[in-house]
């Protein structure tokens, strides 16, 4: 996806796929690409899964997985743990087998065992697994602004980025705190 808030760069490598998946819904303004199977099919085509024809159950599972991943990204940004999110990811993962393979450079890589929509989910989960191992998973966060929750990659040295865009969400938050501090007690 282009046009990241604050002109941020996409997450590195394959983690950009997970970021795009979570950002298939703009919480604040819309649209929700997964609101209909056609939109989900378009997202699949644009993200390397051309020719798949998802059904309504696939679309619902995509929304469930997306929102569970968003909840995990909120945790990366100081949010409370959501056990139901982990359970949802585990539930969907049961139907998405992974296989070990090698990429073009000969590096070991997890991949999907299927070529259908479940295979697309497996690929997303494989990327999450690889990112958890290499440490980049914790840098993918949901914006701290609850009306936004855009997935962004925190490139700050000390991993303290809170907002997808300091100019928008960060400024809103700071103005809200300022206004609260000026209210009479």
C-alpha positions, 0 to 999 in steps of 0.5 A: 500500500502506498501513502503511509501516514507521515510518509513512513516507509512500509515495513521491510521485506515480507513483513510489508505483506502483514502490514498491508493485510492489517491496513486493509481497513482504514479504521478511521475513514474506511474503506474496508477492503474485506467488507465484501468478497470482491474486495478481499479478492482484489486485495489478494490479487494486489498482494501476490495471490492472483487468481484466488476466488474467496468465498464468504467464509474465507472473507470472514476468516480474513477479517477475524485474522486481520483483527486478531493481528491488529490486537497483537500489534496494539500489544506491541504499542503498550496495549493490554494483552488480548488472549482472544486474539491469540486464540483466533490466530491459533484457530485459523492457523490450524487450517493453514499448514506450512512447509519448509522451503528455500528462497532464491538465495538459498535461505530457509523459509516457511511457506504455504502448503496450499495454493488457495485462500488458506495458503494466503493465510499461511503465507501471512502467518509464516511471515509473522513467524519469521518476523518473530524470530528475527525481531522485526515483529515487535516493531510492527505496531498499531497506532496508539490512537484508538480511532486510527490503529493503522499498522506502522513499522517503528524504525526508531532506535529505541522502539518507542514510536507510538503513532503512525504519524506524529503530524496527525495522530501524535498531534491530536493526542498531545492536544487532547492531553493539553486541553485536559490539563487546562480544564478547571478541576 
